[in-house]
Amino acid sequence: MPNPELWITLAVMAAAIWLFITEKLRVDVVALLVMTALLVAGVLTLPEALSGFSNQATVMVAAMFVLSGALQRNGALVAVGDLISRIRYRWVFLLVMMGLVVAVAAFINNTATVAVFLPLIIAATTANRWAPSKFLIPLSYMSQTAGVCTLIGTSTNLLVDSMARESAGVGFTIFEFAPLGIIFVAIAAVYLLTVGWWLLPDRGTPDSDDAHHIGRYVAELLVPAEAPVVGKRPNLAVPEGFDDVDLVEVLRGGAVVTDPQRVIEAGDRILLRGEWKHIQAARKAMKLAFDRNTRDVDDGARDGRMLMEAMVAPGSHLVGHTLAGMRFGHTYRARVHGIHRRRLTIRQPLDRVELAVGDVLLIDAPANAVEALRVDRGLIVLDEREQPKVDVPRALASVAIMAAAIGVAALGWLPIVASALLGCLALVVLRLLDPDEAYDAIDWRVILLLAGIIPLGIALQKTGGAAMAADGILRVLGPYGPLATLAAIYLMTSALTEVMSNNASAVLVVPIALATAESMGIDPKPLLIAVAFAASTSFATPISYQTNTMVYTAGGYRFSDFVRVGMPLNVIFWISAIVLIPRFFPFHP
């Protein structure tokens, strides 16, 4: 009969999975709650509960954030991405884009890679009159697939390696994934160039004279006393001929007017939804006004104003905060005229909306305030054509330090953690990054997620939960051999990753994979590779991976687009893994 500690662990795990799937709390908060619950319940000792903070995967991921941050800060990634903006042939553009993304994302955090390439690809496709929706899903998918080519390609690879080393004494070298990973990259590329290209939606070619083409915004507009909509019911407020503009809500005193007999009064605020050019036309016809109550926003008016789109980036300091709460207008000297959100309808004042990853803000700012928006790591400016200049000596030095850190580890002179930390110190000593920039480069949410969720894997092993799951797998699949077990492990990990954090799914499945391998008397590496590859490649939903969320908004995709394009690729990868993994990593070496 299972012991009480196992029941507690399973209850904590079930609660964590529910919170990860429902997104009731941020993933890093959930992870820390898991760690704390297991400690308070006595399942883990204090050193075990805190072991995630000293785990080599956690330290290594932080170091890689700093190393990749230097490349981004000094313009190395911009220089690479800028190459594609000069290509005028669509198929050449697609091939070069894929090649560059793979070369970068195999070593650099794929979220940072997509953040750099995203505005460049939008600009290039706009200039060439191509539909961005034909290129942005390939950008996300190839950046994910490239991550499985090296040990440092994703935090998931490092996590799987670290857990395997600590629990079973087995691990991977920095390029041990490469032969198999390159084949998966080729499979993804062929798919996206053939069947995938046919399945990719064409959401239209943006007008190069209208940079603001991301999608349907919600704008909040003030009703002046002289506006012709005063005294009208909301369903009659939008003039005829503006079928593309919807009146979402009427706000009075910051609250939604719910009376069905309501009429619009002077001083009310109206939420309009539609493409920006249509909202602008309707605003003029209805004689509505933008809010002008922030005086310091107008300081740069004499220098000209710019209208730009900026996406809330993964790990942004804006996530979970409101425009009012962070005093956005005063901080950036800019107004947010509209918010574009793919998943939920906005029905409250824009300054009270809690921002989420992938939200696109339509920002009106003076020209002299644009630079502050461009360099903010929490925002990805999508329609700013001018890119920061590359500091060639500093960029080359940053690349050299990254290459040296990888080379020293690959040659076996130092462990990868030691070489990466030395690389970080070199960046600071040589002033390629100052200490504050190094700290800012780290996505602390990922670090806390790793530190908090790793103890759950320890608890599963310690209490026998992993062994119990392994026994269940053996009872069902044991008669069919290790190949069926590998297929099940890959499928389990892939399914979990589509609905929750990839690192969390790896933590749950790695202990099961190790216990299963031990029970079957086979090498655990094939099962560990299955976990790493399945957790690092999530294609079927726009919320399964941060890069999918980023292009979901920017490409104007529908949820079903990812299912239609990504699900077949998931199945292809699953079949390929069953066939190829045992050839590169035999069950019985």
LUMGU-377285 format. One record per residue (C-alpha): residue in one letter; chain; x, y, z. Coordinates in pm, 1 decimal. Each point is the difference from the previous one (the first is absolute). Layout:
// LUMGU-377285
 rest kette        u        v        w
    A     A        X        Y        Z
...
***
This chain:
// LUMGU-377285
 rest kette        u        v        w
    M     A      0.0      0.0      0.0
    P     A    141.4    343.6    -95.1
    N     A    147.4    193.1    290.4
    P     A   -146.6    336.2    110.0
    E     A    292.5    193.0   -148.6
    L     A    -78.7   -146.0   -343.0
    W     A   -364.1    107.1     28.3
    I     A    111.7    351.7     96.1
    T     A    240.4     11.9   -295.5
    L     A   -267.7   -117.4   -242.3
    A     A   -245.7    256.4    137.4
    V     A    256.0    280.8    -36.2
    M     A     82.5   -119.0   -352.2
    A     A   -368.7    -10.3    -99.0
    A     A    -55.0    350.3    137.3
    A     A    308.5    126.7   -184.2
    I     A   -114.8   -151.6   -329.5
    W     A   -343.4    158.7     44.5
    L     A    155.8    341.0     70.2
    F     A    238.4    -32.0   -294.4
    I     A   -284.2    -86.2   -237.1
    T     A   -251.1    258.1    125.8
    E     A    263.9    275.1     39.4
    K     A   -167.1    117.3    320.5
    L     A    346.0     99.6    121.4
    R     A    329.8     68.7   -173.5
    V     A    210.3   -309.0    -61.8
    D     A    285.9    120.1    219.6
    V     A   -241.2     64.4    288.2
    V     A   -147.6   -349.0    -44.1
    A     A    348.0   -152.3      7.4
    L     A     90.7    178.7    321.3
    L     A   -330.6   -108.3    154.9
    V     A     83.2   -360.9    -92.2
    M     A    341.5     26.3    163.8
    T     A   -143.7    158.7    313.8
    A     A   -286.1   -251.1     30.1
    L     A    235.0   -297.0    -22.4
    L     A    229.6    157.1    260.3
    V     A   -277.3     90.3    245.9
    A     A   -161.7   -342.4    -39.1
    G     A    327.9   -166.2     95.0
    V     A     35.6   -184.6   -331.6
    L     A    330.8    174.2    -66.1
    T     A    273.2    117.6    232.2
    L     A    111.0    362.5    -14.4
    P     A    313.8    -78.5   -209.8
    E     A   -211.6   -205.4   -241.1
    A     A   -262.4    273.5    -33.8
    L     A    264.1    265.4    -70.8
    S     A    211.4   -221.2   -226.6
    G     A   -163.1    147.6   -309.6
    F     A    177.8    331.0     59.1
    S     A    342.1   -167.4     -7.5
    N     A    -86.4   -248.1   -273.3
    Q     A    240.7     22.5   -290.4
    A     A   -289.9     37.9   -246.5
    T     A   -123.1    310.7    182.4
    V     A    347.0    153.9     15.0
    M     A     72.5    -89.6   -361.1
    V     A   -324.8    147.9   -130.3
    A     A     73.6    326.5    184.2
    A     A    348.9      9.6   -149.7
    M     A   -133.7    -61.7   -351.1
    F     A   -246.7    286.1     42.2
    V     A    294.3    229.5     73.6
    L     A    211.5   -127.6   -291.3
    S     A   -287.9     34.8   -246.4
    G     A    -93.2    335.3    153.1
    A     A    343.2    134.8    -92.8
    L     A    -50.9   -105.4   -361.5
    Q     A   -333.5    177.8     -6.5
    R     A    124.2    307.2    187.5
    N     A    299.2     53.5   -230.6
    G     A   -190.6    -56.3   -322.4
    A     A    136.7   -338.9   -107.9
    L     A   -347.0   -151.6    -38.4
    V     A   -128.9    309.5   -179.7
    A     A    287.7    -28.0   -248.9
    V     A    -95.0   -361.1    -70.5
    G     A   -369.8     76.3    -29.2
    D     A     62.0    301.4   -223.6
    L     A    137.7   -228.5   -272.0
    I     A   -345.5   -126.7    -87.2
    S     A   -149.5    346.7    -44.0
    R     A    195.7     41.0   -326.0
    I     A   -139.8   -310.1   -171.3
    R     A   -271.5     56.8   -261.4
    Y     A    -77.2   -358.2   -108.2
    R     A   -258.7   -173.4    216.2
    W     A    138.6   -355.1      1.6
    V     A    356.3    122.1     44.0
    F     A   -122.3    219.4    284.8
    L     A   -172.7   -294.8    168.4
    L     A    302.9   -228.9    -33.4
    V     A    247.8    261.5    123.9
    M     A   -232.0     91.0    288.8
    M     A    -22.8   -363.4    106.4
    G     A    376.9    -48.9    -26.5
    L     A     81.3    309.7    203.2
    V     A   -260.9    -79.0    265.1
    V     A    136.0   -352.9     40.3
    A     A    360.3    122.4     22.6
    V     A    -90.5    252.8    270.5
    A     A   -263.8   -191.7    198.4
    A     A    221.1   -308.1     38.1
    F     A    212.8    203.3    241.2
    I     A   -211.8    300.7    100.4
    N     A   -328.2      7.7    191.5
    N     A   -268.2    -47.7   -265.9
    T     A   -225.7    267.4    149.8
    A     A    277.7    257.2    -45.9
    T     A     58.4   -129.0   -352.7
    V     A   -365.3     43.8    -96.5
    A     A    -11.9    342.0    169.1
    V     A    281.9    119.4   -228.5
    F     A   -124.4   -158.3   -321.4
    L     A   -368.9     83.2     46.1
    P     A      1.2    373.4    -87.2
    L     A    253.0    -57.9   -278.9
    I     A   -216.1   -264.4   -164.3
    I     A   -312.8    215.3     32.1
    A     A    187.2    293.3   -157.7
    A     A    142.0   -212.2   -283.0
    T     A   -330.4   -169.3    -82.7
    T     A   -180.2    334.2      3.6
    A     A    254.3    153.2   -235.9
    N     A    -19.1   -299.0   -236.0
    R     A   -380.6    -26.2     11.3
    W     A      4.0   -349.6    154.8
    A     A   -238.7   -125.8    266.1
    P     A    184.3     -8.1    336.7
    S     A   -220.9   -293.2    104.2
    K     A    188.0   -217.9   -248.8
    F     A    330.4     56.9    180.2
    L     A    -57.9     49.9    371.6
    I     A   -113.8   -351.8     93.2
    P     A    310.8   -139.9   -176.9
    L     A    207.2    248.5    202.4
    S     A   -140.9   -136.1    326.7
    Y     A     14.3   -367.3    -97.1
    M     A    356.4     14.2   -130.5
    S     A    123.3    186.3    307.5
    Q     A   -146.1   -275.0    219.4
    T     A    138.9   -282.9   -210.9
    A     A    347.1    157.3     -7.5
    G     A      7.0    -12.6    379.3
    V     A     25.3   -381.8     -0.5
    C     A    326.4      9.4   -195.7
    T     A    220.5     81.9    300.5
    L     A     -3.0    -52.0    373.7
    I     A    -23.7    377.1     51.7
    G     A   -266.4     57.7   -265.2
    T     A   -285.4      7.7    251.9
    S     A    -36.1      7.3    375.2
    T     A   -188.0   -330.5    -29.0
    N     A    306.0   -179.2   -137.2
    L     A    208.5    127.1    288.6
    L     A   -268.2    -98.6    249.6
    V     A    -29.5   -354.8   -134.0
    D     A    378.4    -37.0      1.8
    S     A     31.3    132.0    355.7
    M     A   -275.8   -223.0    140.4
    A     A    146.7   -305.1   -173.3
    R     A    348.7     69.9    133.4
    E     A   -119.1     43.4    357.5
    S     A   -240.7   -294.2      2.0
    A     A    164.8   -259.0   -226.0
    G     A    352.5    121.8    -65.5
    V     A    -58.1     36.0   -375.4
    G     A     20.0    317.4   -202.9
    F     A     66.1    149.1   -339.7
    T     A    285.9    188.7   -163.0
    I     A    -63.9    338.8   -155.8
    F     A    -32.9   -131.3   -357.7
    E     A   -130.3   -350.1     73.6
    F     A   -348.3    103.9   -112.8
    A     A    128.7    148.8   -327.5
    P     A    -15.0   -292.8   -249.0
    L     A   -358.1    -84.6     93.0
    G     A    -97.3    364.6     45.5
    I     A    121.8     94.7   -347.4
    I     A   -219.2   -273.0   -151.1
    F     A   -301.6    139.1    187.4
    V     A     86.8    349.4   -127.4
    A     A      7.8   -137.8   -355.1
    I     A   -334.8   -175.5     51.4
    A     A   -159.7    321.1    127.5
    A     A    147.1    203.8   -286.5
    V     A   -122.2   -242.6   -268.3
    Y     A   -345.3     -9.4    157.9
    L     A    -26.9    381.4     19.6
    L     A    120.7     38.9   -357.9
    T     A   -252.7   -249.7   -137.9
    V     A   -313.9   -114.5    181.5
    G     A     40.2    258.5    275.2
    W     A     24.0    285.1   -251.1
    W     A   -328.8   -111.3   -153.7
    L     A   -163.0    -19.0    344.9
    L     A    130.2    339.0    115.7
    P     A   -274.8    264.0    -17.9
    D     A     26.1    310.0   -214.1
    R     A   -130.7    279.5    220.0
    G     A     58.0    260.4   -267.6
    T     A    280.5    225.2   -106.2
    P     A     35.3    313.6    210.9
    D     A      4.3    337.4   -167.3
    S     A    359.8    123.9     17.3
    D     A   -134.9    351.4     49.5
    D     A   -192.2   -113.9    307.8
    A     A    241.8   -153.8    247.4
    H     A   -270.2    -75.4    253.1
    H     A   -139.9   -325.7   -127.2
    I     A     23.9   -239.9    292.0
    G     A   -374.0    -46.3     40.5
    R     A   -308.9    131.9    173.4
    Y     A     69.8    244.9    279.7
    V     A   -221.6    113.6    283.5
    A     A     21.2    377.2     36.9
    E     A   -139.2    214.3    284.1
    L     A   -140.3    333.5   -121.1
    L     A   -149.4    299.3    184.3
    V     A   -344.3    136.7    -89.2
    P     A     13.3    385.0    -17.5
    A     A   -316.7    202.1     59.7
    E     A    -29.6     89.3   -369.5
    A     A     30.1   -359.9   -123.8
    P     A   -301.3   -113.4   -207.1
    V     A    -14.3   -329.8    195.4
    V     A   -117.9    178.9    317.7
    G     A   -354.9   -110.7     76.9
    K     A     16.9   -307.7   -224.1
    R     A    -22.5   -359.7    106.7
    P     A    324.5   -196.0    -45.4
    N     A   -139.7   -225.0   -274.4
    L     A    -72.4    310.5   -208.2
    A     A    318.3    192.9     77.2
    V     A    226.7   -134.1   -275.0
    P     A    -98.2    165.2   -329.7
    E     A   -103.0   -203.4   -302.7
    G     A    289.1   -106.5   -218.8
    F     A    220.0   -102.5    292.1
    D     A    -94.4   -368.3     16.2
    D     A    359.3    -91.8     85.4
    V     A    -15.3    196.9    327.7
    D     A   -178.2   -134.5    308.4
    L     A   -104.0    198.4    305.4
    V     A    103.2   -231.3    283.5
    E     A   -103.9    193.1    311.7
    V     A    -95.3    341.7    129.8
    L     A    189.9     98.2    314.3
    R     A   -121.6    255.3    253.4
    G     A    210.7     81.8    302.7
    G     A    230.3   -287.7    -89.2
    A     A   -281.9   -258.7     13.1
    V     A   -197.9   -167.8   -277.2
    V     A   -347.6    147.5    -53.5
    T     A   -228.5   -302.4     30.9
    D     A   -344.7    160.6    -32.7
    P     A   -155.5   -135.3   -324.3
    Q     A   -178.5    336.0    -49.8
    R     A    323.1    191.8     37.9
    V     A     91.2    291.4   -223.0
    I     A    345.7    142.4    -52.0
    E     A     78.7    316.6    197.5
    A     A    273.0    261.9    -30.1
    G     A    304.5   -109.3    197.2
    D     A    -63.0   -370.6    -57.4
    R     A    273.7   -212.6   -145.3
    I     A    -66.4   -241.8   -283.7
    L     A    191.0   -318.9    -78.7
    L     A     20.5    -57.0   -376.3
    R     A    145.4   -315.6   -155.5
    G     A    125.2    -35.6   -355.8
    E     A    298.4     51.4   -226.4
    W     A    173.1    322.3     88.1
    K     A    -63.6    184.0   -324.4
    H     A   -373.0    -77.7     33.8
    I     A     -2.4    112.7    365.0
    Q     A    164.8    325.4   -103.3
    A     A   -261.4     61.2   -268.8
    A     A   -285.9    -80.6    240.4
    R     A    153.0    222.7    270.2
    K     A      1.4    297.3   -234.8
    A     A   -355.0    -66.1   -117.4
    M     A   -122.1    -32.0    360.0
    K     A    214.0    300.4    109.3
    L     A    156.3   -194.9    287.4
    A     A    327.3    100.8    162.6
    F     A    305.5   -165.8    148.2
    D     A     72.3     58.3    367.2
    R     A    229.2    301.1     38.7
    N     A     29.0     12.7    377.8
    T     A    371.5    -87.8     21.5
    R     A    183.5    323.0    -63.8
    D     A    358.0   -122.4      0.5
    V     A    -89.1   -236.6   -285.3
    D     A    -28.6    304.3   -224.9
    D     A    347.4    134.8     83.3
    G     A    147.3   -134.9   -323.3
    A     A   -285.7    108.5   -225.2
    R     A    209.7    267.6   -166.6
    D     A    249.6   -267.9   -106.7
    G     A   -270.7   -204.0   -172.9
    R     A   -190.9   -303.0    118.5
    M     A     16.0   -362.1   -104.3
    L     A   -259.9   -273.9     10.9
    M     A    152.6   -342.2     59.4
    E     A    -93.8   -352.9     97.4
    A     A    182.7   -170.4    286.1
    M     A    -57.8   -353.6    127.7
    V     A     22.2    -97.8    367.4
    A     A    292.6   -243.6      2.9
    P     A     27.3   -328.1    193.3
    G     A    149.2     73.8    341.2
    S     A    -89.3    368.1    -33.7
    H     A    -26.6    215.8    310.7
    L     A   -334.2    119.1   -142.4
    V     A   -167.0   -342.8     27.3
    G     A   -270.0     -2.7    267.7
    H     A      8.8    378.2     42.3
    T     A   -234.0    270.1   -125.0
    L     A     93.4    312.4   -192.2
    A     A   -130.5    211.5    287.5
    G     A    180.3   -200.6    266.2
    M     A    337.9     35.2   -167.0
    R     A    -64.8    363.8   -102.7
    F     A     76.2    -93.1   -360.2
    G     A    -74.8    342.6   -144.7
    H     A    229.9    183.3    240.9
    T     A    275.7   -260.7    -18.0
    Y     A     21.8    -15.2   -380.1
    R     A   -160.1    337.5    -80.7
    A     A   -237.3   -190.8   -227.5
    R     A   -368.5    -81.6    -30.1
    V     A   -148.4   -339.6    -71.6
    H     A   -277.9     59.4   -251.0
    G     A    -98.4   -363.3    -40.2
    I     A     67.8   -355.7    117.2
    H     A    -13.3   -304.3   -223.9
    R     A    -58.1   -330.0    178.9
    R     A    -62.5   -327.6   -177.5
    R     A   -159.8   -208.6    272.7
    L     A   -233.2    219.6    204.9
    T     A   -234.4    290.2    -62.6
    I     A     88.5    319.8    186.2
    R     A   -301.4    151.8    177.8
    Q     A    155.9    243.8    245.2
    P     A    202.4    322.4    -13.1
    L     A    328.5    -66.3   -180.2
    D     A    206.0    130.8    288.8
    R     A   -154.2   -268.4    227.0
    V     A     69.7   -297.2   -227.0
    E     A    258.6   -239.8    144.1
    L     A    251.1    -45.9   -279.2
    A     A     91.9   -348.8   -121.2
    V     A    269.8   -148.2   -222.4
    G     A    -83.9     63.2   -364.0
    D     A   -213.8    310.3     56.3
    V     A     74.7    263.9   -262.0
    L     A    -15.6    363.8    107.2
    L     A    -64.7    273.7   -254.7
    I     A    216.8    278.3    140.4
    D     A     -4.2    369.2    -84.6
    A     A    333.9    149.4    108.0
    P     A    214.2    304.0    -79.0
    A     A    296.9    -75.5   -223.6
    N     A    246.2     68.6    280.5
    A     A   -163.3   -267.7    219.0
    V     A     18.5   -279.8   -256.5
    E     A    348.1   -114.5    100.9
    A     A   -110.0    -77.0    355.4
    L     A   -275.5   -223.2   -137.6
    R     A    234.6   -173.7   -242.1
    V     A    262.9    -94.4    258.4
    D     A   -251.4   -116.4    262.3
    R     A     39.4   -379.0     29.8
    G     A   -362.8    -35.0     99.0
    L     A   -121.9    121.3   -339.8
    I     A     62.0   -117.9   -355.2
    V     A    -51.1    289.6   -239.8
    L     A   -161.1   -161.8   -304.1
    D     A    -27.2    276.0   -255.8
    E     A    309.1    207.4     65.1
    R     A    197.7    -26.8   -323.3
    E     A    318.1    153.8    132.7
    Q     A    210.0   -249.6    195.4
    P     A    264.4     88.3    258.1
    K     A    348.0     29.9   -146.5
    V     A    230.8   -293.3     51.6
    D     A    308.6     66.0    211.2
    V     A    225.4   -224.2   -208.6
    P     A    297.9    -37.2    241.0
    R     A   -225.7    -66.6    299.6
    A     A   -223.0   -234.2   -199.5
    L     A    300.6   -200.7   -122.9
    A     A    143.7    -15.3    351.6
    S     A   -334.7   -125.1    135.7
    V     A    -15.0   -268.8   -269.1
    A     A    360.1   -101.2     73.8
    I     A    -72.0    -40.5    371.6
    M     A   -312.0   -206.6    -70.5
    A     A    194.9   -219.2   -244.4
    A     A    286.1    -39.9    247.9
    A     A   -237.0   -105.1    279.7
    I     A   -157.8   -262.3   -225.3
    G     A    334.0   -113.7   -142.4
    V     A    165.5    -46.3    339.0
    A     A   -292.7   -214.8    114.9
    A     A    -11.7   -197.8   -325.8
    L     A    370.8    -82.6     27.1
    G     A    -51.7   -122.6    354.8
    W     A    239.2    249.8    155.7
    L     A   -266.5    126.5    242.8
    P     A   -357.2    -95.4     88.4
    I     A   -253.4    201.2   -199.9
    V     A   -119.9    180.4    313.7
    A     A    352.5    114.6     85.7
    S     A     79.0    115.8   -353.7
    A     A   -330.5    188.0    -26.0
    L     A     57.9    177.3    333.0
    L     A    350.9     96.6   -112.5
    G     A   -154.0    138.3   -318.8
    C     A   -243.3    210.9    204.2
    L     A    284.7    135.8    212.3
    A     A    199.9     80.8   -314.1
    L     A   -291.7    201.0   -138.1
    V     A    -18.9    209.0    316.1
    V     A    378.1     42.0     43.0
    L     A     40.3    108.0   -363.0
    R     A   -300.6    233.2     43.5
    L     A   -196.6   -160.1   -279.5
    L     A   -280.7    -10.8    256.1
    D     A    -19.5    190.3    324.1
    P     A   -120.5   -192.7    306.9
    D     A   -347.5    153.2    -12.7
    E     A    -38.0   -100.2   -365.2
    A     A    114.0   -352.1     86.1
    Y     A   -265.4    -29.8    271.9
    D     A   -263.1    149.3   -232.4
    A     A     86.3   -255.5   -270.4
    I     A   -111.3   -287.1    224.2
    D     A   -363.5   -102.6    -21.5
    W     A    -49.9    -53.6    371.8
    R     A   -339.1   -161.0    -53.9
    V     A    168.4   -290.1   -178.2
    I     A    262.5    -24.3    274.9
    L     A   -262.6     -7.3    274.2
    L     A   -206.5   -248.9   -198.9
    L     A    297.8   -235.0    -21.9
    A     A    101.9     49.2    362.8
    G     A   -353.4    -59.3    125.7
    I     A   -102.4   -292.2   -221.1
    I     A    319.6   -210.2     22.4
    P     A    -86.7   -106.8    358.9
    L     A   -320.3   -157.4   -134.3
    G     A    210.6   -241.5   -203.4
    I     A    201.5    -81.7    312.9
    A     A   -322.4    -63.7    192.0
    L     A   -134.7   -232.0   -270.8
    Q     A    314.0   -211.7     21.6
    K     A     30.9     13.7    378.0
    T     A   -358.8   -103.9     72.4
    G     A    -18.7   -270.4   -265.0
    G     A   -240.6    188.8   -227.6
    A     A    229.2    -37.5   -299.3
    A     A     43.1   -373.8     65.7
    M     A   -377.4    -42.7     30.3
    A     A    -54.3    175.1   -335.8
    A     A    276.7   -210.9   -155.1
    D     A   -166.0   -318.2    126.1
    G     A   -324.6    109.1   -161.0
    I     A    173.2     62.0   -331.5
    L     A    173.1   -339.1     16.2
    R     A   -324.6   -184.0     70.7
    V     A   -161.8    151.1   -308.1
    L     A    293.1     31.8   -242.3
    G     A    258.6   -241.1    135.6
    P     A   -102.7   -286.9   -229.1
    Y     A     52.2    223.3   -303.9
    G     A    362.0     84.7     81.2
    P     A    196.3    321.2     57.1
    L     A   -102.9    155.4   -331.7
    A     A   -362.8     20.0    111.5
    T     A    114.3    148.0    330.5
    L     A    201.6    266.6   -182.6
    A     A   -306.4     84.2   -211.5
    A     A   -211.9     35.7    314.0
    I     A    257.0    217.4    179.7
    Y     A     30.2    232.4   -301.0
    L     A   -378.2     22.9    -41.3
    M     A    -54.5     65.0    372.8
    T     A    257.1    279.8      5.0
    S     A   -131.7    155.9   -321.7
    A     A   -358.6      1.6    126.8
    L     A     99.5    159.3    332.4
    T     A    212.2    263.4   -174.2
    E     A   -290.9    115.8   -214.7
    V     A   -192.2    109.5    309.6
    M     A    267.1     94.2    254.3
    S     A    360.8    117.2     37.6
    N     A    252.1   -209.3   -192.8
    N     A    234.6     -3.8    299.0
    A     A   -277.9   -110.5    232.6
    S     A    -97.5   -284.7   -232.0
    A     A    364.2   -113.6    -17.6
    V     A     28.1     -0.9    379.0
    L     A   -307.7   -221.6     24.1
    V     A    105.6   -250.1   -267.0
    V     A    378.7    -30.9     52.4
    P     A    -34.2   -190.9    332.2
    I     A   -251.1   -233.9   -165.3
    A     A    232.8    -52.3   -297.0
    L     A    294.1    -79.5    228.8
    A     A   -201.9   -241.5    215.3
    T     A   -141.0   -171.5   -310.2
    A     A    344.7    -41.9   -154.5
    E     A    132.1   -148.5    325.0
    S     A   -289.3   -245.5     25.0
    M     A     41.7   -109.8   -362.3
    G     A    377.0    -26.6     26.0
    I     A     62.5    236.0   -292.8
    D     A    215.2    308.8    -50.0
    P     A   -199.9    303.9    119.8
    K     A    141.8    229.6   -270.7
    P     A   -256.9    -84.5   -272.7
    L     A   -286.8     78.8    237.4
    L     A    171.5    319.2    121.5
    I     A     50.5    113.1   -359.5
    A     A   -369.6    -61.8    -62.4
    V     A    -89.3    222.4    296.0
    A     A    240.2    277.2   -104.2
    F     A   -112.9      4.6   -363.8
    A     A   -373.7    -23.7     77.4
    A     A     14.7    272.0    266.4
    S     A    199.4    236.9   -221.7
    T     A   -222.9    -18.7   -308.5
    S     A   -359.8    111.1     57.6
    F     A   -179.8     84.8   -321.2
    A     A   -371.2    -72.6     35.9
    T     A   -122.8    300.9    202.0
    P     A     98.0    368.5     18.0
    I     A     26.0    -16.0    379.2
    S     A    224.3   -305.5     25.0
    Y     A    325.3    189.8    -54.4
    Q     A     92.6    365.3     39.3
    T     A    119.8     38.5   -359.2
    N     A   -337.9   -130.0   -121.4
    T     A   -174.9    263.8    212.3
    M     A    218.9    273.7   -147.9
    V     A    -68.7    -85.9   -364.0
    Y     A   -365.8    -80.3     73.3
    T     A    -64.4    365.7     63.6
    A     A    235.9    147.0   -257.7
    G     A   -115.6   -226.0   -283.6
    G     A   -370.5     52.1     57.5
    Y     A    -47.8   -376.0     33.7
    R     A   -298.1   -189.5    134.0
    F     A     32.9   -270.7    264.4
    S     A   -100.0   -257.1   -261.6
    D     A    294.7     96.8   -221.9
    F     A    243.6   -147.7    252.2
    V     A   -207.4   -315.4     33.1
    R     A    -16.5    -44.1   -377.5
    V     A    368.9     72.1    -67.4
    G     A    154.5   -119.2    326.3
    M     A   -185.8   -321.6     77.1
    P     A    125.8   -185.0   -312.2
    L     A    355.0    110.4     82.9
    N     A    -40.7   -129.5    355.8
    V     A   -108.8   -337.2   -140.4
    I     A    289.2     -3.9   -248.0
    F     A    246.8     75.1    280.3
    W     A   -154.0   -275.2    215.1
    I     A     34.5   -260.1   -275.1
    S     A    350.4    125.1    -83.5
    A     A    101.5    -25.9    364.7
    I     A   -119.6   -361.6     21.0
    V     A    200.0    -90.0   -311.4
    L     A    312.8    211.1     46.9
    I     A     72.9     28.3    373.8
    P     A     91.4   -370.7     42.4
    R     A    234.9     23.4   -299.5
    F     A    201.7    281.2    158.8
    F     A    -53.8   -103.6    363.9
    P     A    -45.6   -380.3     18.1
    F     A   -194.2   -156.4    285.7
    H     A    287.3   -242.6     59.1
    P     A    335.6    170.0    -75.7
***
